[in-house]
């Protein structure tokens, strides 16, 4: 009897040890699994969160200097090495409360913003038709387009902003069929008033690639502070 009782106690002891060991293993696995999930979740959250480097920053891409039109409530950025000059409105007859500024690049290209816009000009008979070479939608105002024009498909001597056509379509690339092509858009603040933001170089010939690229970025940076169709750049 004593031998059988001892054997029974030993079996119970071994059985108890096995249960404790199993519980310890389960606990360790649970801790390891939770730790692995926590690390994965943290990395996944970091990888899917937007970062500042992925956001287009209109200000830093073209320059930190900013001009804002008091009348039109429109602003744009430009590089610090482009000089500025207050030129006032394009037409004081239409609206004496307008404003304007000209920006000049180091190589002499002049980009001018004015409200009201200046007069369209006189007869251009005998001059070549204006050819639209490139059309780029403004990144902040959905109905405005940056348009590059020249006398043919291989030259650009003027660049500016203009609105979409009456059907909402962008300006069409190609020969405009006229020599008096103008780039304007209706004011967001003043009825029956246009705004102009155009540029060419001082010799009125082809714009060099560097100035053209910078001018396009300046025009692209224009946004309205009070226009529901405008998005403020980051």
C-alpha positions in Angstrom: 0.0 0.0 0.0 2.7 2.4 0.8 4.4 1.9 -2.6 1.2 2.4 -4.5 0.4 5.6 -2.5 3.9 7.0 -3.2 3.5 6.3 -6.9 0.1 8.1 -7.0 1.5 11.2 -5.3 4.4 11.3 -7.7 2.1 11.1 -10.7 0.0 14.0 -9.3 3.2 16.0 -8.7 4.3 15.5 -12.3 0.8 16.4 -13.6 0.8 19.6 -11.6 4.2 20.7 -12.9 3.1 20.1 -16.5 0.0 22.4 -16.1 2.1 25.2 -14.6 4.7 24.9 -17.4 1.9 25.0 -20.0 0.5 28.2 -18.5 3.9 29.9 -18.5 4.4 29.0 -22.2 0.9 30.5 -23.0 1.7 33.6 -21.1 5.1 34.1 -22.9 3.5 33.6 -26.3 0.8 36.1 -25.4 3.4 38.7 -24.4 5.5 38.1 -27.5 2.4 38.3 -29.8 1.2 41.6 -28.2 4.7 43.1 -28.5 4.9 42.1 -32.2 1.5 43.6 -32.9 2.4 46.8 -31.1 5.6 47.3 -33.2 3.8 46.5 -36.5 0.9 48.9 -35.7 3.4 51.7 -34.8 5.4 51.2 -38.0 2.2 51.0 -40.1 0.8 54.2 -38.6 4.1 56.0 -39.3 4.3 54.9 -42.9 0.7 55.8 -43.7 0.7 59.2 -42.1 1.3 62.2 -44.4 4.6 64.0 -44.1 5.5 67.6 -44.7 7.9 66.6 -47.5 5.0 65.1 -49.6 3.0 68.3 -49.5 3.3 70.7 -52.3 4.4 74.1 -50.9 3.8 76.8 -53.4 5.6 79.4 -51.2 8.9 77.6 -51.0 8.9 76.3 -54.6 8.9 79.8 -56.1 10.1 82.1 -53.3 9.2 83.6 -49.9 8.3 87.1 -51.1 4.5 87.8 -51.4 2.4 90.5 -53.0 -1.3 90.9 -52.2 -3.7 93.0 -54.1 -5.8 95.1 -51.8 -8.6 95.5 -54.2 -8.8 92.0 -55.8 -7.9 90.1 -52.5 -5.5 88.0 -54.5 -1.9 87.1 -53.5 1.1 85.4 -55.2 4.7 84.6 -54.3 7.9 85.5 -56.1 11.7 85.0 -55.7 13.6 87.5 -53.6 16.0 88.2 -56.6 13.2 89.6 -58.7 12.9 93.4 -58.1 9.5 95.0 -57.6 8.0 98.3 -58.6 4.6 99.7 -57.7 2.9 100.6 -61.1 -0.6 101.2 -59.9 -3.8 100.2 -61.8 -3.7 99.6 -65.5 -6.5 102.2 -66.1 -7.2 104.9 -63.6 -10.3 105.9 -65.6 -12.0 102.6 -64.8 -11.2 102.4 -61.2 -8.9 104.7 -59.2 -8.9 102.2 -56.3 -7.0 99.5 -58.3 -3.4 98.5 -57.8 -0.5 96.9 -59.6 3.1 95.8 -59.3 5.8 94.8 -61.8 8.3 92.1 -61.1 11.7 92.1 -63.0 14.0 89.1 -63.2 17.8 89.5 -63.0 17.9 89.0 -66.8 15.3 91.6 -67.6 12.0 89.7 -68.0 9.0 91.8 -66.6 5.9 90.2 -65.1 3.1 92.7 -64.4 0.0 92.3 -62.3 -2.7 95.0 -62.6 -6.4 95.6 -61.7 -8.0 97.1 -63.6 -6.1 95.7 -66.6 -4.5 98.1 -69.0 -6.1 98.8 -72.4 -6.1 96.1 -75.0 -4.2 98.1 -77.5 -4.7 99.4 -81.1 -4.7 97.8 -84.5 -2.1 95.0 -85.1 -2.7 94.4 -88.8 0.2 92.9 -90.6 1.6 91.2 -87.5 1.6 87.4 -87.2 -1.2 85.6 -85.4 -0.6 84.6 -81.7 0.1 80.9 -81.3 -0.7 79.2 -78.0 2.1 76.8 -77.1 1.2 75.6 -73.7 -1.7 75.7 -71.3 -1.4 74.8 -67.6 -4.2 75.0 -65.0 -3.5 77.2 -62.0 -3.0 75.1 -59.0 -5.1 77.3 -56.7 -7.9 78.7 -58.8 -9.7 76.1 -60.9 -11.0 78.4 -63.6 -7.6 80.2 -64.3 -4.9 78.9 -66.7 -1.3 79.8 -67.3 -0.8 80.3 -71.0 2.4 80.5 -73.0 2.2 82.2 -76.4 4.5 83.1 -79.3 4.5 83.8 -83.0 4.8 80.1 -83.8 4.9 76.7 -82.1 8.6 76.9 -81.3 8.8 80.3 -79.5 7.4 81.8 -76.4 7.5 85.6 -76.1 4.6 86.1 -73.6 3.1 84.3 -70.7 0.1 85.1 -68.5 -3.1 84.1 -66.7 -6.5 83.9 -68.3 -9.9 82.3 -67.6 -11.5 79.3 -69.1 -13.8 79.7 -72.1 -17.5 80.2 -71.6 -18.1 76.4 -71.9 -15.6 75.9 -69.1 -12.9 74.5 -71.4 -9.3 75.6 -71.2 -7.7 77.7 -73.9 -6.9 75.6 -76.9 -3.3 75.1 -78.1 -2.6 76.3 -81.6 -3.0 79.3 -83.8 -5.6 81.7 -82.3 -6.3 83.3 -85.7 -5.7 86.8 -84.4 -2.8 89.1 -83.6 -4.7 90.9 -80.8 -4.9 87.9 -78.4 -5.3 89.1 -74.8 -4.9 87.3 -71.5 -7.3 88.6 -68.9 -9.9 87.4 -66.4 -12.9 89.1 -64.7 -12.4 90.6 -61.3 -13.6 88.7 -58.3 -14.4 92.0 -56.5 -15.3 94.7 -59.0 -18.0 94.3 -61.6 -17.2 94.9 -65.3 -13.5 95.0 -64.4 -10.7 92.7 -65.7 -7.4 91.7 -64.1 -4.2 91.1 -66.0 -1.1 89.2 -65.0 1.3 88.8 -67.9 4.9 89.0 -68.7 7.5 89.3 -71.5 11.2 90.3 -71.6 12.4 93.8 -72.2 13.3 93.1 -75.9 9.9 91.5 -76.5 11.5 88.4 -78.1 11.6 84.8 -76.9 11.8 84.4 -73.1 14.7 82.3 -71.9 13.9 78.9 -70.3 14.9 79.9 -66.8 12.8 83.1 -66.7 9.9 81.3 -68.3 10.0 78.5 -65.7 10.0 81.0 -62.8 7.3 83.1 -64.3 5.0 80.0 -64.6 5.6 79.2 -61.0 4.8 82.8 -59.9 1.6 82.7 -62.0 0.7 79.3 -60.6 1.1 80.6 -57.0 -1.7 83.2 -57.4 -4.7 82.5 -55.1 -7.7 84.4 -53.7 -8.3 85.0 -50.0 -12.1 85.4 -50.5 -12.9 83.3 -53.5 -14.8 80.0 -53.1 -13.0 78.6 -56.2 -9.6 79.3 -54.7 -7.4 77.1 -52.5 -4.8 78.7 -50.2 -1.4 77.2 -50.9 0.3 75.4 -48.1 
